[in-house]
Amino acid sequence: MLSKPTCHLIRPEGSYEGKQGLSYFTGIAAETVGSTGICMHLLTMPPGARAKAHMHESHETAIYVLSGEVHTWYGDRLEQQTVAKAGDLFYIPAGVPHLPANLSDSPASAVIARTDPNEQESVVLLPQLDGLVA
C-alpha cells in the first residue's frame, strides 16, 4: 500500500555541493520530501564566489534575492548581463546558458525554485564558456 502524501517542514541545516560549483542549503526536493515537480533551496554566495557556466536543459529556474547582489551573464555566448539585487526576482528559462557571480565584498543570499524536483538537477556544464567572463 502506498503512503498518502503529507506536508513536510524543512529546516535548511545541511548543505550539498551543486555540479555548478556552489553550495546549497538542503531544501524542498524529491530527496527530502518526495516532491515531483518542484525544488526549492537557499543559496548564499560568499564574496567573490562564481559558478561554472552551465544551463538547465529541461527546467526553469526562478530566483528571489534576499540580500546582496549577483551579477549573471547569460545567452548563447554569455553576451548579456544583469545584476539582481535584494528584493529582485530573476527568471532563467530552460536551455539558456548562464554564469552567476558575486562580485561584491558581502555575501548574497537567494531563494531558488526550479521545475526539476531533484537536488542534483539536470545541469549541463559548459566549460567552453567559462573563459568568456573575466
Contact map, one row per residue, 1 for C-alpha under 8 A:
11100000000000000000000000000000000000000000000000000000000000000000000000000000000000000000000000000000000000000000000000000000000000
11110000000000000000000000000000000000000000000000000000000000000000000000000000000000000000000000000000000000000000000000000000000000
11111000000000000000000000000000000000000000000000000000000000000000000000000000000000000000000000000000000000000000000000000000000000
01111100000000000000000000000000000000000000000000000000000000000000000000000000000000000000000000000000000000000000000000000000000000
00111110000000000000000000000000000000000000000000000000000000000000000000000000000000000000000000000000000000000000000000000000000000
00011111000000000000000000000000000000000000000000000000000000000000000000000000000000000000000000000000000000000000000000000000000000
00001111100000000000000000000000000000000000000000000000000000000000000000000000000000000000000000000000000000000000000000000000000000
00000111110000000000000000000000100000000000000000000000000000000000000000000000000000000000000000000000000000000000000000000000000000
00000011111000000000000000000000000000000000000000000000000000000000000000000000000000000000000000000000000000000000000000000000000000
00000001111100000000000000110000000000000000000000000000000000000000000000000000000000000000000000000000000000000000000000000000000000
00000000111110000000000000100000000000000000000000000000000000000000000000000000000000000000000000000000000000000000000000000000000000
00000000011111100000000011100000000000000100000000000000000000000000000000000000000000000000000000000000000000000000000000000000000000
00000000001111100000000011000000000000000000000000000000000000000000000000000000000000000000000000000000000000000000000000000000000000
00000000000111110000000011000000000000000000000000000000000000000000000000000000000000000000000000000000000000000000000000000000000000
00000000000111111000001111000000000000000000000000000000000000000000000000000000000000000000000000000000000000000000000000000000000000
00000000000001111100001111000000000000000000000000000000000000000000000000000000000000000000000000000000000000000000000000000000000000
00000000000000111110111100000000000000000000000000000000000000000000000000000000000000000000000000000000000000000000000000000000000000
00000000000000011111111100000000000000000000000000000000000000000000000000000000000000000000000000000000000000000000000100000000000000
00000000000000001111110000000000000000000000000000000000000000000000000000000000000000000000000000000000000000000000000100101000000000
00000000000000000111110000000000000000000000000000111100000000000000000000000000000000000000000000000000000000000000000000101000000000
00000000000000001111111000000000000000000000000001110000000000000000000000000000000000000000000000000000000000000000000000000000000000
00000000000000001111111100000000000000000000100001100000000000000000000000000000000000000000000000000000000000000000000000000000000000
00000000000000111100111110000000000000000011000000000000000000000000000000000000000000000000000000000000000000000000000000000000000000
00000000000000111100011111000000000000001111000000000000000000000000000000000000000000000000000000000000000000000000000000000000000000
00000000000111110000001111100000000000001110000000000000000000000000000000000000000000000000000000000000000000000000000000000000000000
00000000000111110000000111110000000000001100000000000000000000000000000000000000000000000000000000000000000000000000000000000000000000
00000000011100000000000011111001000000111100000000000000000000000000000000000000000000000000000000000000000000000000000000000000000000
00000000010000000000000001111101101001111000000000000000000000000000000000000000000000000000000000000000000000000000100000000000000000
00000000000000000000000000111111111001110000000000000000000000000000000000000000000000000000000000000000000000000000111000000000000000
00000000000000000000000000011111111100100000000000000000000000000000000000000000000000000000000000000000000000000000111000000000000000
00000000000000000000000000001111111000000000000000000000000000000000000000000000000000000000000000000000000000000000011000000000000000
00000000000000000000000000111111111000000000000000000000000000000000000000000000000000000000000000000000000000000000000000000000000000
00000001000000000000000000011111111000000000000000000000000000000000000000000000000000000000000000000000000000000000000000000000000000
00000000000000000000000000001111111100000000000000000000000000000000000000000000000000000000000000000000000000000000000000000000000000
00000000000000000000000000011111111111100000000000000000000000000000000000000000000000000000000000000000000000000000100000000000000000
00000000000000000000000000000100011111000000000000000000000000000000000000000000000000000000000000000000000000000001100000000000000000
00000000000000000000000000000000001111100000000000000000000000000000000000000000000000000000000000000000000000000011100000000000000000
00000000000000000000000000011000001111110000000000000000000000000000000000000000000000000000000000000000000000001111100000000000000000
00000000000000000000000000111100001011111000000000000000000000000000000000000000000000000000000000000000000000001111111000000000000000
00000000000000000000000000111000000001111100000000000000000000000000000000000000000000000000000000000000000000111100000000000000000000
00000000000000000000000111110000000000111110000000000000000000000000000000000000000000000000000000000000000000111000000000000000000000
00000000000100000000000111100000000000011111000000000000000000000000000000000000000000000000000000000000000011110000000000000000000000
00000000000000000000001110000000000000001111100000000000000000000000000000000000000000000000000000000000000011110000000000000000000000
00000000000000000000001100000000000000000111110000000000000000000000000000000000000000000000000000000000001111000000000000000000000000
00000000000000000000010000000000000000000011111011000000000000000000000000000000000000000000000000001100001110000000000000000000000000
00000000000000000000000000000000000000000001111110000000000000000000000000000000000000000000000000000100011100000000000000000000000000
00000000000000000000000000000000000000000000111110000000000000000000000000000000000000000000000000000111111100000000000000000000000000
00000000000000000000000000000000000000000000011111000000000000000000000000000000000000000000000000001111100000000000000000000000000000
00000000000000000000000000000000000000000000111111100000000000000000000000000000000000000000000000001110000000000000000000000000000000
00000000000000000000110000000000000000000000100111110000000000000000000000000000000000000000000000111100000000000000000000000000000000
00000000000000000001110000000000000000000000000011111000000000000000000000000000000000000000000000111000000000000000000000000000000000
00000000000000000001100000000000000000000000000001111100000000000000000000000000000000000000000000100000000000000000000000001110010000
00000000000000000001000000000000000000000000000000111110000000000000000000000000000000000000000011100000000000000000000000001110110000
00000000000000000001000000000000000000000000000000011111000000000000000000000000000000000000000011100000000000000000000000111110000000
00000000000000000000000000000000000000000000000000001111100000000000000000000000000000000000011111000000000000000000000000111100000000
00000000000000000000000000000000000000000000000000000111111100000000000000000000000000000000011110000000000000000000000011110000000000
00000000000000000000000000000000000000000000000000000011111000000000000000000000000000000000011100000000000000000000000001110000000000
00000000000000000000000000000000000000000000000000000001111100000000000000000000000000000000011000000000000000000000000001000000000000
00000000000000000000000000000000000000000000000000000001111110000000000000000000000000000000111000000000000000000111000001000000000000
00000000000000000000000000000000000000000000000000000001011111000000000000000000000000000011110000000000000000000111000000000000000000
00000000000000000000000000000000000000000000000000000000001111100000000000000000000000000011110000000000000000011110000000000000000000
00000000000000000000000000000000000000000000000000000000000111110000000000000000000000001111000000000000000000011100000000000000000000
00000000000000000000000000000000000000000000000000000000000011111000000000000000000000001110000000000000000001111000000000000000000000
00000000000000000000000000000000000000000000000000000000000001111100000000000000000001111100000000000000000001110000000000000000000000
00000000000000000000000000000000000000000000000000000000000000111111100000000000000111111000000000000000000111100000000000000000000000
00000000000000000000000000000000000000000000000000000000000000011111000000000000000011100000000000000000000111100000000000000000000000
00000000000000000000000000000000000000000000000000000000000000001111100000000000000011100000000000000000001111000000000000000000000000
00000000000000000000000000000000000000000000000000000000000000001111110000000000000011000000000000000001011110000000000000000000000000
00000000000000000000000000000000000000000000000000000000000000001011111000000000001111000000000000000101000100000000000000000000000000
00000000000000000000000000000000000000000000000000000000000000000001111100000000001110000000000000011110000100000000000000000000000000
00000000000000000000000000000000000000000000000000000000000000000000111110000000111100000000000000011110000000000000000000000000000000
00000000000000000000000000000000000000000000000000000000000000000000011111000000111100000000000001111000000000000000000000000000000000
00000000000000000000000000000000000000000000000000000000000000000000001111100111110000000000000001110000000000000000000000000000000010
00000000000000000000000000000000000000000000000000000000000000000000000111111111100000000000000111100000000000000000000000000000000000
00000000000000000000000000000000000000000000000000000000000000000000000011111111000000000000000111000000000000000000000000000000000000
00000000000000000000000000000000000000000000000000000000000000000000000001111110000000000000000110000000000000000000000000000000000000
00000000000000000000000000000000000000000000000000000000000000000000000001111110000000000000000010000000000000000000000000000000100100
00000000000000000000000000000000000000000000000000000000000000000000000011111111100000000000000011100000000000000000000000000000100110
00000000000000000000000000000000000000000000000000000000000000000000000011111111100000000000000000000000000000000000000000000000000000
00000000000000000000000000000000000000000000000000000000000000000000000011100111110000000000000000000000000000000000000000000000000000
00000000000000000000000000000000000000000000000000000000000000000000001111000111111000000000000000000000000000000000000000000000000000
00000000000000000000000000000000000000000000000000000000000000000000001110000001111100000000000000000000000000000000000000000000000000
00000000000000000000000000000000000000000000000000000000000000000000111100000000111110000000000000000000000000000000000000000000000000
00000000000000000000000000000000000000000000000000000000000000001000111100000000011111011100000000000000000000000000000000000000000000
00000000000000000000000000000000000000000000000000000000000000001111110000000000001111110000000000000000000000000000000000000000000000
00000000000000000000000000000000000000000000000000000000000000011111100000000000000111110000000000000000000000000000000000000000000000
00000000000000000000000000000000000000000000000000000000000000011110000000000000000011111000000000000000000000000000000000000000000000
00000000000000000000000000000000000000000000000000000000000000011000000000000000000111111100000000000000000000000000000000000000000000
00000000000000000000000000000000000000000000000000000000000001111000000000000000000100111110000000000000000000000000000000000000000000
00000000000000000000000000000000000000000000000000000000000001110000000000000000000100011111000000000000000000000000000000000000000000
00000000000000000000000000000000000000000000000000000000000111100000000000000000000000001111100000000000000000000000000000000000000000
00000000000000000000000000000000000000000000000000000000000111000000000000000000000000000111110100000000000000000000000000000000000000
00000000000000000000000000000000000000000000000000000000001110000000000000000000000000000011111100000000000000000000000000000000000000
00000000000000000000000000000000000000000000000000000011111110000000000000000000000000000001111100000000000000000000000000000000000000
00000000000000000000000000000000000000000000000000000011111000000000000000000000000000000000111110000000000000000000000000000000000000
00000000000000000000000000000000000000000000000000000011100000000000000001110000000000000001111111000000000000000000000000000000000000
00000000000000000000000000000000000000000000000000001111000000000000000001111100000000000000001111100000000000000000000000000100000000
00000000000000000000000000000000000000000000000000001110000000000000000111100100000000000000000111110000000000000000000000000000000000
00000000000000000000000000000000000000000000000001111100000000000000000111000100000000000000000011111000000000000000000000000000010000
00000000000000000000000000000000000000000000000001100000000000000000011110000000000000000000000001111100000000000000000000000000000000
00000000000000000000000000000000000000000000100111100000000000000000011100000000000000000000000000111110000000000000000000000000000000
00000000000000000000000000000000000000000000111111000000000000000000111000000000000000000000000000011111001100000000000000000000000000
00000000000000000000000000000000000000000000001110000000000000000000011000000000000000000000000000001111100000000000000000000000000000
00000000000000000000000000000000000000000000001100000000000000000001100000000000000000000000000000000111111000000000000000000000000000
00000000000000000000000000000000000000000000001100000000000000000000000000000000000000000000000000000011111000000000000000000000000000
00000000000000000000000000000000000000000000011000000000000000000001000000000000000000000000000000000001111100000000000000000000000000
00000000000000000000000000000000000000000001111000000000000000000011000000000000000000000000000000000101111110000000000000000000000000
00000000000000000000000000000000000000000001111000000000000000001111110000000000000000000000000000000100011111000000000000000000000000
00000000000000000000000000000000000000000111100000000000000000001111000000000000000000000000000000000000001111100000000000000000000000
00000000000000000000000000000000000000000111000000000000000000111110000000000000000000000000000000000000000111110000000000000000000000
00000000000000000000000000000000000000011110000000000000000000111100000000000000000000000000000000000000000011111000000000000000000000
00000000000000000000000000000000000000011110000000000000000011110000000000000000000000000000000000000000000001111100000000000000000000
00000000000000000000000000000000000001111000000000000000000011100000000000000000000000000000000000000000000000111110000000000000000000
00000000000000000000000000000000000001110000000000000000001111000000000000000000000000000000000000000000000000011111100000000000000000
00000000000000000000000000000000000011100000000000000000001110000000000000000000000000000000000000000000000000001111100000000000000000
00000000000000000000000000000000000111100000000000000000001100000000000000000000000000000000000000000000000000000111110011000000000000
00000000000000000000000000011100001111100000000000000000000000000000000000000000000000000000000000000000000000000111111010000000000000
00000000000000000000000000001110000000100000000000000000000000000000000000000000000000000000000000000000000000000001111110000000000000
00000000000000000000000000001110000000100000000000000000000000000000000000000000000000000000000000000000000000000000111110000000000000
00000000000000000110000000000000000000000000000000000000000000000000000000000000000000000000000000000000000000000000011111100000000000
00000000000000000000000000000000000000000000000000000001000000000000000000000000000000000000000000000000000000000001111111100000000000
00000000000000000000000000000000000000000000000000000001111000000000000000000000000000000000000000000000000000000001000111110000000000
00000000000000000011000000000000000000000000000000000111100000000000000000000000000000000000000000000000000000000000000111111000000000
00000000000000000000000000000000000000000000000000000111100000000000000000000000000000000000000000000000000000000000000001111100000000
00000000000000000011000000000000000000000000000000011110000000000000000000000000000000000000000000000000000000000000000000111110000000
00000000000000000000000000000000000000000000000000011110000000000000000000000000000000000000000010000000000000000000000000011111110000
00000000000000000000000000000000000000000000000000011100000000000000000000000000000000000000000000000000000000000000000000001111111000
00000000000000000000000000000000000000000000000000000000000000000000000000000000000000000000000000000000000000000000000000000111111000
00000000000000000000000000000000000000000000000000001000000000000000000000001100000000000000000000000000000000000000000000000111111110
00000000000000000000000000000000000000000000000000011000000000000000000000000000000000000000000000100000000000000000000000000111111110
00000000000000000000000000000000000000000000000000000000000000000000000000000000000000000000000000000000000000000000000000000011111111
00000000000000000000000000000000000000000000000000000000000000000000000000001100000000000000000000000000000000000000000000000000111111
00000000000000000000000000000000000000000000000000000000000000000000000010000100000000000000000000000000000000000000000000000000111111
00000000000000000000000000000000000000000000000000000000000000000000000000000000000000000000000000000000000000000000000000000000001111
